[in-house]
Amino acid sequence: MTIKISYCSFIVLLLWLFSSFSSYAQKEGNIWYFGANAGIDFNGSTPVALTNGAMNSKEGCASICDSDGNILFYTNGVNIWNRYHSIMPNGGNLNGHQSSTQSAIIVKKPGTSTIYFVFTVDREAKSNGLRYSEVDMNLQSGLGDVTSNKNILIITPTCEKIAAIKHQNNSDFWIVTQFQGSNIFYSYLLTSSGLNMTPVVSKIGSVVPEGSPGIGYFKASLNGSRIVTARSQMYQLELFNFNNSTGFLSNSMTFGDISPYGVEFSPKGNLLYVSSLDINGKKIYQYNLLSGSAAKIANSRIIIGSLSNTCGALQLASDGKIYHAQEND
């Protein structure tokens, strides 16, 4: 089966990574919907292509399943579709954007089984910034709907970047983003009481210039100890240590002379994979993060693959593989 996808969706197998995926035991990431009505189901022994998605998203998207791997809902940061691929009654007009690199992420509220936070990010550092909407799966006879907590502003303007990182206590989450036009990162703590709107502030690393949209992915390693940010227009990768107990970023290392877009860590966190938007060099690269200094990490770069179409996102799946998108392919 062939499925047509778009800029930051995932279909092309990049490589096999051997790992035990205890963090995926509940199967909540086992179905992806993305791109032009496309999807992948990872619940079987091999991935199965899906073509029944209602979403058409050029870039950012997010999906969530129940603990048995059944799809609950998915979003492009603008609309939220339920498991029957219908927009939830109050699930339209979210303040993300389908052409924001990371237009949305979905995080289950700690201590609950039915409440989910949908964090949305506007494109190109526009005024909608970072917001959240709350989905209650008890509504609409179990199909779910957005509550009155919709489009709640957290901060604006932000880069097209957001990450959810498990707290050291293995229950709560850090929601991390970068303020546009600065080198300031904000870490917001999500607990069973809700989102703490007073962030942990880290001023570190390179400044994203005023007016730059901050295009490119922002990812954490599986164990939450490292964060990488891709800055396509600055031809720059920046790596940080992350303290998932305090929410602080530290030890900035900047490297790279490519235009990075998609980024992903290997399961053990010792390798970094990057897709490049360079006009004359659409490639997938691997970096060895155990090399030492930023210069040594940069020199460890090897080419994994060369591509003819525009490179999109990289995403680690529950089957232990990293998947890669190519535009319109």
Salt bridges, closest charged atoms under 4 A:
GLU28 OE2 - LYS108 NZ 3.00
GLU238 OE1 - ARG231 NH1 2.42
ASP257 OD1 - ARG301 NH1 2.83
GLU264 OE2 - LYS219 NZ 3.07
GLU327 OE2 - LYS58 NZ 2.88
